[in-house]
Amino acid sequence: MNMKYHFASDNTAGIIPEAWDALAAANRGFAAAYGEDEWTARASDCIRDVFETDCDVYFVFTGTAANSLSLAGICRPQHKIICHRQSHIATAECGGPAFFSGGAGMEVLDGAAGKIQPGDIERVLQQPYDFHYQLHKAISITQSTETGTVYTVDEITAIGKVAKDNNLHFHMDGARFANAVAALEVRPKEMTWQAGVDVLSFGATKLALPVGEAIVFFDKSLSDDFGHRCKQAGHVASKMRFLCAPWVGLLENGAWLKHARHANRCAARLAAGLEQFAQTELLAPVESNAVFVSFPDAVHRSMRAKGWNYHIVIGETGARLMCSWDTTGEHIDQFIADLESAFSD
Ligand SMILES: *Cc1c(COP(=O)(O)O)cnc(C)c1O
C-alpha cells in the first residue's frame, strides 16, 4: 500500500515553487564558489531586510548543524546551556552542541507547553555553583516550540532580560521560525534582536526548501571567526549558490510568510475537525502548524491500515500531526473522514 505521509512531518512536503524557480534561475552558467557568488550575497541581504538590521549570516545544511555550530560559537567546554527538557538540542541532535563546543553541557528545565520560564531560569542561576560545575553561559529557546506553541514577544523579552542581567548569550532555535512569525503577526525583529536574542538558527527546510538553514548573528561580536568553524564542520558548500538561491525565492517576495500562514491555518482546521469526536483529545494548544492529539490505540492501528503514517510522540496514543505549505483542505477532509470510519471499525 502507498503510505500517506501528509501529516507525518512538515519535512515530508516538497519544495515551494518560488524556491524551485530560483534554483532553476541559479542553474545558468558559471558562478564563483564557496559563497562568493551573487545568490549568496542576495540571500544574505534578504535576511538582513527581513530582520531590519545588519546581521551576520551563514548558510549550513541542517538544523542540527545550525544549532550545534551556533551554540558552539557562544559556549566553551566549561559552559552550560539552559533549555527546555524537550528541546531539539537536548533530545534529537545526538549531542551535537556538546561535540562541536568541545563539551558544553545542558541544564534542562521543565515548563508547560514546551516553554521555559524566566523565574525557573533565575532559580537555577541562584544555585551556588563553584568551579566543580560547568558555568551557565547561554539560554536556548525554540520558536515555535517542540510542542507547537509560540512564545509571545513579551515572554521572549522577559527571557532576554534574564540573559542580559546574568551575562548569558541568548540563542533561538527557529526550525519553525516562520510559523511563529505568522502566528504572532509581528515583525521578525520584535521576536529576535529587539527581545534580546543574540543568535538565531533560522530554519527553512521544514517550511519550504530542499535543504539548508541559516545561522543569523545579531550580536556580530560573537561571530568573529565563525566562518572557520563552519568550514571545519564541513558546512561550507562549494556550490553555495544552490543552497542560497532557494532562500532568495523564499524571502524576496514574502513567500515564506504566505506559506507559513497556510500551514498554520491548515493545523487549525485539522484541529477543529479532530475536536468533533468525543474520543479525541488535543494534547497541546494549536498555535502554529502542529497538532498533538490522542485517540485510542485501536484507532491508530486502523488509521495505519488505511495508509496514514504519522508519529506517536506522547505516551502510547499521543500523535503529532504536522501541516505544511503543501497541505490541502482535501488532505484534511480525507484524514478526518478516515478517522470517522476508524472509530467504527
Ligand atoms: C527539525 C528540527 C531541527 C533541525 O533538524 P535537522 O533534521 O537537523 O534539520 C531543529 N530544531 C527543531 C525544533 C526541529 O524540529
Ligand as a Chemical Component Dictionary entry (heavy atoms), coordinates in Angstrom:
data_LIG
# 
_chem_comp.id                   LIG 
_chem_comp.type                 NON-POLYMER 
_chem_comp.pdbx_formal_charge   0 
_chem_comp.three_letter_code    LIG 
# 
loop_
_chem_comp_atom.comp_id 
_chem_comp_atom.atom_id 
_chem_comp_atom.alt_atom_id 
_chem_comp_atom.type_symbol 
_chem_comp_atom.charge 
_chem_comp_atom.model_Cartn_x 
_chem_comp_atom.model_Cartn_y 
_chem_comp_atom.model_Cartn_z 
_chem_comp_atom.pdbx_ordinal 
LIG C1 C1 C 0 13.785 19.564 12.746 1  
LIG C2 C2 C 0 14.264 20.424 13.837 2  
LIG C3 C3 C 0 15.591 20.895 13.870 3  
LIG C4 C4 C 0 16.602 20.584 12.803 4  
LIG O1 O1 O 0 16.725 19.284 12.444 5  
LIG P1 P1 P 0 17.576 18.713 11.225 6  
LIG O2 O2 O 0 16.932 17.396 10.995 7  
LIG O3 O3 O 0 18.979 18.596 11.698 8  
LIG O4 O4 O 0 17.481 19.632 10.066 9  
LIG C5 C5 C 0 15.964 21.715 14.910 10 
LIG N1 N1 N 0 15.097 22.070 15.863 11 
LIG C6 C6 C 0 13.807 21.661 15.856 12 
LIG C7 C7 C 0 12.882 22.138 16.924 13 
LIG C8 C8 C 0 13.361 20.804 14.852 14 
LIG O5 O5 O 0 12.090 20.406 14.866 15 
# 
loop_
_chem_comp_bond.comp_id 
_chem_comp_bond.atom_id_1 
_chem_comp_bond.atom_id_2 
_chem_comp_bond.value_order 
_chem_comp_bond.pdbx_ordinal 
LIG C1 C2 SING 1  
LIG C2 C3 SING 2  
LIG C2 C8 DOUB 3  
LIG C3 C4 SING 4  
LIG C3 C5 DOUB 5  
LIG C4 O1 SING 6  
LIG O1 P1 SING 7  
LIG P1 O2 DOUB 8  
LIG P1 O3 SING 9  
LIG P1 O4 SING 10 
LIG C5 N1 SING 11 
LIG N1 C6 DOUB 12 
LIG C6 C7 SING 13 
LIG C6 C8 SING 14 
LIG C8 O5 SING 15 
# 
